[in-house]
């Protein structure tokens, strides 16, 4: 089944989300260790980007590797 906006298959979206969760969590632990386990302030915007960027890169790489249609 495809999403209608960009015609990205649901399994690609699912794999992108799984990748973002794994990579994002690792990056979050690296970048906000002191906020999570110490006394530093947690940065919400940075935390959101930590998950959004891997998902966006995954989807971008999928789209950029699609075969081009010859018209």
C-alpha positions as CSV (number, residue, x, y, z in Angstrom):
1,X,0.0,0.0,0.0
2,X,1.3,3.5,-0.9
3,X,0.9,6.8,0.8
4,X,-0.8,9.1,-1.6
5,X,1.2,12.3,-1.1
6,X,4.7,11.2,-2.3
7,X,3.8,7.6,-3.2
8,X,6.1,6.2,-0.6
9,X,5.3,2.6,0.3
10,X,4.2,2.0,3.9
11,X,7.0,-0.5,4.5
12,X,9.5,2.2,3.6
13,X,7.9,4.6,6.1
14,X,7.9,1.8,8.7
15,X,11.6,1.0,8.1
16,X,12.4,4.8,8.2
17,X,10.6,5.1,11.6
18,X,12.4,2.1,13.0
19,X,15.8,3.5,11.8
20,X,15.0,6.9,13.3
21,X,14.1,5.3,16.7
22,X,17.3,3.3,16.8
23,X,19.7,6.0,15.5
24,X,17.8,8.8,17.3
25,X,18.0,7.1,20.6
26,X,21.8,6.4,20.3
27,X,22.3,10.1,19.3
28,X,20.1,11.3,22.1
29,X,22.1,9.3,24.6
30,X,25.4,10.7,23.2
31,X,24.2,14.3,22.9
32,X,22.1,14.7,26.0
33,X,23.7,12.3,28.5
34,X,24.2,15.0,31.1
35,X,20.6,16.1,30.8
36,X,19.2,12.6,31.1
37,X,21.5,11.4,33.9
38,X,22.9,14.6,35.4
39,X,21.9,18.1,36.1
40,X,22.0,19.7,32.7
41,X,18.8,21.1,31.1
42,X,17.1,18.9,28.5
43,X,16.9,20.5,25.1
44,X,13.6,19.5,23.5
45,X,14.3,21.0,20.1
46,X,17.6,19.2,19.8
47,X,15.9,16.0,20.9
48,X,13.2,16.2,18.3
49,X,15.7,16.9,15.6
50,X,17.7,13.9,16.8
51,X,14.8,11.7,15.6
52,X,13.6,13.8,12.6
53,X,16.9,14.0,10.8
54,X,17.6,10.2,10.5
55,X,14.0,9.6,9.3
56,X,14.3,12.4,6.8
57,X,17.7,11.1,5.5
58,X,16.2,7.6,5.2
59,X,13.3,8.8,3.1
60,X,15.5,11.1,1.0
61,X,17.8,8.3,0.2
62,X,14.8,6.1,-0.8
63,X,13.4,8.8,-3.1
64,X,16.8,9.7,-4.6
65,X,17.5,6.0,-5.4
66,X,14.2,5.5,-7.3
67,X,14.6,4.9,-11.0
68,X,13.8,8.0,-12.9
69,X,10.9,7.9,-15.2
70,X,11.6,8.5,-18.9
71,X,9.1,10.7,-20.5
